[in-house]
Amino acid sequence: MLASGSADQTIHLWNPNTGKLKRTLTNRTGWTNPVAFSPDGEKLATGSSDRKVRMWNIQTGEYIDIPEEDARSVIAVAFSPDGQTLATSRANTTVQLWDVQTLLEPISTSQPDPVDAVDVNSDGIVNILDLVSVSSNFGKKGENIADVNGDGVVNIVDLVKVAGQMGTGAAAPAARPQTLEILTAADVQQWLTQAQYLDLTDDTSQRGILMLQQLLATLIPKDTSLLPNYPNPFNPETWIPYHLAAATDVRITIYAATGRVVRQLDLGHQSAGYYAEKSRAVYWDGRNALGEPVASGVYFYTLSAGDFSATRKMLILK
């Protein structure tokens, strides 16, 4: 017999020799994955998206829920060769062994590896996304996966401990496009400032602070620069990217080919960082200060950032 779990909240039992469906079990609370037969073929263990592990009677279609409370998804179920023990595993937390005859109490539990414990978003790796997950839960109290140190509140201590598992400090984390889009130098600087007020002397926290310092360095360009707009040529909108090596007031001025000012975009005081992604670059809708669409032709745009000034050319084609 072959068992398959499905997103339509069913479990199908098949004859593998003929390919015909023998029976359908209905799991009304979520898609089912994974599945495992007991050695005698009379029981089926399943894990589902409702985070429950169930034991099914193949003949009657009845099931019981294994009394396990956990907020992680079920990633594996397996029977021992004698069918007396069921192993269940949840994403990056624990593996538990259950007595199939009673299914009342686990007979043993393995504790999570420290690195797994700080994988806050349960994607199998400790990285910048976990830092963002912790920071988005700052101030929350009670049971929370982002409360890494288990003190009942999510705060900078948890974030530093996560950062401490991202590496040993031998190399700075790369400033990949995804990182630059979800994290700013101002975010990391704020975390470091908060950490400075705490007496974090353990090795993991010290590594975490070093990692945050290195991450901050990757998020601050060495030089202020104005980059080519994109798309170019364009109609009717474009994005103007730039880098800031230091915090300063920023303004973009758009000129016609004659030198006449078409539009001035005052962006205010901005932190050092990369402003290249669409979510952070300057957006121009191809209109002048009166809201009127400008004509086709060559235009110039100037970045004014403190003592820095640079100009580039762009083209509107209609």
PADREN-409458 format. One line per field, with one value per residue (C-alpha): residue number from 1; residue in one letter; z, y, x. Coordinates in steps of 0.1 Angstrom, whole numbers, plus 5000, padded with zeros to 4 digits. Layout:
N
num <- (NUM_...)
residuo <- (A_...)
up <- (Z_...)
north <- (Y_...)
east <- (X_...)
% end
This chain:
318
num <- (1_2_3_4_5_6_7_8_9_10_11_12_13_14_15_16_17_18_19_20_21_22_23_24_25_26_27_28_29_30_31_32_33_34_35_36_37_38_39_40_41_42_43_44_45_46_47_48_49_50_51_52_53_54_55_56_57_58_59_60_61_62_63_64_65_66_67_68_69_70_71_72_73_74_75_76_77_78_79_80_81_82_83_84_85_86_87_88_89_90_91_92_93_94_95_96_97_98_99_100_101_102_103_104_105_106_107_108_109_110_111_112_113_114_115_116_117_118_119_120_121_122_123_124_125_126_127_128_129_130_131_132_133_134_135_136_137_138_139_140_141_142_143_144_145_146_147_148_149_150_151_152_153_154_155_156_157_158_159_160_161_162_163_164_165_166_167_168_169_170_171_172_173_174_175_176_177_178_179_180_181_182_183_184_185_186_187_188_189_190_191_192_193_194_195_196_197_198_199_200_201_202_203_204_205_206_207_208_209_210_211_212_213_214_215_216_217_218_219_220_221_222_223_224_225_226_227_228_229_230_231_232_233_234_235_236_237_238_239_240_241_242_243_244_245_246_247_248_249_250_251_252_253_254_255_256_257_258_259_260_261_262_263_264_265_266_267_268_269_270_271_272_273_274_275_276_277_278_279_280_281_282_283_284_285_286_287_288_289_290_291_292_293_294_295_296_297_298_299_300_301_302_303_304_305_306_307_308_309_310_311_312_313_314_315_316_317_318)
residuo <- (M_L_A_S_G_S_A_D_Q_T_I_H_L_W_N_P_N_T_G_K_L_K_R_T_L_T_N_R_T_G_W_T_N_P_V_A_F_S_P_D_G_E_K_L_A_T_G_S_S_D_R_K_V_R_M_W_N_I_Q_T_G_E_Y_I_D_I_P_E_E_D_A_R_S_V_I_A_V_A_F_S_P_D_G_Q_T_L_A_T_S_R_A_N_T_T_V_Q_L_W_D_V_Q_T_L_L_E_P_I_S_T_S_Q_P_D_P_V_D_A_V_D_V_N_S_D_G_I_V_N_I_L_D_L_V_S_V_S_S_N_F_G_K_K_G_E_N_I_A_D_V_N_G_D_G_V_V_N_I_V_D_L_V_K_V_A_G_Q_M_G_T_G_A_A_A_P_A_A_R_P_Q_T_L_E_I_L_T_A_A_D_V_Q_Q_W_L_T_Q_A_Q_Y_L_D_L_T_D_D_T_S_Q_R_G_I_L_M_L_Q_Q_L_L_A_T_L_I_P_K_D_T_S_L_L_P_N_Y_P_N_P_F_N_P_E_T_W_I_P_Y_H_L_A_A_A_T_D_V_R_I_T_I_Y_A_A_T_G_R_V_V_R_Q_L_D_L_G_H_Q_S_A_G_Y_Y_A_E_K_S_R_A_V_Y_W_D_G_R_N_A_L_G_E_P_V_A_S_G_V_Y_F_Y_T_L_S_A_G_D_F_S_A_T_R_K_M_L_I_L_K)
up <- (5000_4992_5012_4999_5017_4998_5001_4997_5033_5023_5026_4998_5002_4969_4954_4940_4917_4899_4907_4919_4949_4978_5005_5013_5048_5054_5075_5077_5093_5068_5042_5052_5051_5060_5063_5077_5079_5110_5102_5104_5080_5103_5114_5096_5113_5097_5102_5090_5085_5116_5135_5147_5146_5141_5143_5119_5119_5083_5084_5101_5091_5127_5143_5175_5180_5197_5227_5217_5220_5197_5174_5148_5117_5116_5092_5098_5114_5116_5133_5149_5133_5160_5156_5193_5191_5170_5163_5155_5145_5143_5123_5141_5176_5191_5182_5205_5208_5217_5231_5205_5230_5252_5233_5265_5274_5254_5265_5256_5241_5225_5231_5202_5191_5202_5166_5157_5187_5173_5138_5145_5112_5109_5074_5084_5086_5110_5090_5086_5082_5118_5130_5113_5128_5163_5159_5146_5179_5202_5234_5231_5263_5270_5249_5217_5193_5191_5229_5223_5259_5274_5298_5288_5267_5232_5233_5221_5242_5220_5188_5199_5206_5172_5156_5176_5158_5123_5123_5144_5133_5109_5079_5075_5062_5025_5017_4992_4973_4996_5027_5014_5007_5041_5064_5067_5084_5107_5119_5128_5144_5166_5177_5185_5205_5226_5231_5244_5275_5285_5302_5277_5284_5273_5242_5221_5228_5221_5187_5181_5187_5165_5138_5140_5137_5106_5092_5097_5078_5048_5048_5046_5012_5012_4989_4981_4945_4920_4898_4864_4866_4855_4832_4808_4783_4801_4798_4820_4853_4865_4896_4906_4928_4949_4978_5009_5028_5056_5070_5053_5037_5003_4973_4937_4911_4875_4847_4811_4784_4785_4821_4834_4867_4860_4894_4928_4951_4987_5005_5039_5062_5053_5070_5053_5032_4998_4981_4950_4953_4940_4976_4985_4953_4943_4922_4894_4876_4846_4857_4865_4897_4885_4880_4842_4821_4806_4769_4753_4753_4773_4809_4836_4873_4901_4935_4963_4995_5019_5000_4973_4940_4908_4876_4851_4819_4812_4783_4780_4749_4743)
north <- (5000_5035_5066_5102_5134_5163_5200_5193_5180_5143_5113_5088_5051_5034_5000_5005_4976_4988_5025_5024_5044_5021_5046_5082_5096_5131_5155_5186_5210_5213_5197_5165_5159_5137_5102_5069_5034_5012_4980_4959_4982_4987_5023_5054_5084_5118_5154_5183_5221_5225_5214_5182_5146_5120_5083_5067_5033_5022_5000_5023_5057_5069_5088_5101_5133_5129_5153_5174_5212_5230_5260_5244_5226_5188_5178_5140_5110_5075_5041_5020_4985_4968_4994_5001_5036_5066_5094_5129_5159_5195_5222_5230_5222_5187_5151_5131_5094_5081_5048_5037_5016_5045_5077_5097_5108_5110_5084_5107_5141_5155_5191_5215_5224_5260_5271_5257_5275_5309_5301_5323_5320_5283_5283_5261_5288_5316_5349_5385_5375_5361_5395_5412_5386_5394_5431_5430_5414_5438_5445_5415_5394_5359_5328_5339_5321_5353_5352_5334_5335_5326_5355_5363_5394_5400_5426_5435_5407_5381_5399_5400_5363_5356_5377_5357_5325_5341_5336_5337_5372_5361_5376_5403_5393_5402_5431_5412_5430_5413_5425_5461_5460_5448_5463_5498_5511_5531_5498_5482_5514_5515_5479_5486_5517_5496_5469_5493_5500_5463_5443_5415_5396_5361_5348_5345_5381_5394_5376_5391_5426_5421_5407_5437_5460_5442_5442_5480_5484_5465_5487_5520_5529_5542_5571_5591_5586_5592_5562_5559_5561_5530_5524_5547_5557_5557_5566_5579_5569_5562_5556_5575_5555_5568_5560_5580_5576_5598_5611_5643_5664_5651_5668_5657_5685_5677_5701_5704_5705_5743_5744_5752_5735_5711_5695_5696_5666_5675_5642_5657_5643_5607_5582_5568_5538_5523_5539_5518_5494_5506_5508_5533_5550_5584_5580_5605_5602_5623_5654_5689_5709_5716_5680_5682_5655_5667_5664_5638_5647_5648_5658_5661_5652_5664_5649_5674_5657_5680_5691_5664_5672_5652_5653_5626_5625_5607_5604_5604_5587_5589)
east <- (5000_5011_5000_5001_4994_4977_4970_4933_4932_4931_4953_4950_4958_4968_4975_5010_5006_4975_4976_4940_4928_4918_4907_4906_4912_4900_4921_4898_4923_4951_4973_4991_5029_5047_5032_5045_5031_5036_5055_5023_5005_4976_4984_4994_5011_5008_5019_4998_4999_4978_5009_4993_5006_4979_4977_4952_4935_4938_4907_4882_4896_4895_4924_4938_4958_4992_4991_5020_5019_5044_5042_5065_5055_5059_5087_5090_5073_5087_5080_5107_5112_5091_5063_5063_5078_5069_5094_5082_5103_5093_5112_5145_5133_5130_5127_5103_5098_5064_5051_5026_5006_4998_5006_5001_5036_5068_5094_5123_5130_5161_5169_5175_5210_5218_5222_5188_5173_5181_5168_5138_5120_5127_5142_5172_5198_5206_5210_5199_5162_5163_5176_5147_5122_5135_5135_5099_5089_5107_5087_5065_5061_5051_5058_5074_5098_5118_5125_5158_5170_5137_5133_5098_5104_5118_5146_5180_5196_5178_5189_5225_5225_5210_5237_5263_5253_5256_5294_5325_5335_5361_5343_5317_5283_5278_5256_5234_5206_5180_5198_5200_5163_5151_5178_5193_5224_5202_5185_5219_5233_5202_5207_5244_5235_5210_5235_5261_5239_5240_5267_5269_5301_5294_5311_5280_5270_5305_5304_5270_5281_5311_5289_5266_5295_5307_5272_5269_5302_5287_5256_5276_5291_5327_5318_5287_5277_5249_5240_5223_5185_5164_5148_5165_5150_5117_5080_5066_5084_5119_5139_5171_5195_5224_5247_5254_5286_5274_5241_5231_5202_5194_5178_5173_5168_5156_5165_5154_5181_5178_5188_5153_5144_5115_5111_5129_5125_5136_5142_5151_5178_5188_5211_5242_5234_5225_5195_5194_5164_5130_5118_5145_5156_5140_5109_5100_5067_5078_5058_5068_5062_5026_5018_5019_5036_5068_5077_5099_5136_5168_5168_5194_5192_5215_5220_5229_5240_5259_5291_5285_5270_5267_5247_5236_5215_5183_5159_5121_5107_5070)
% end
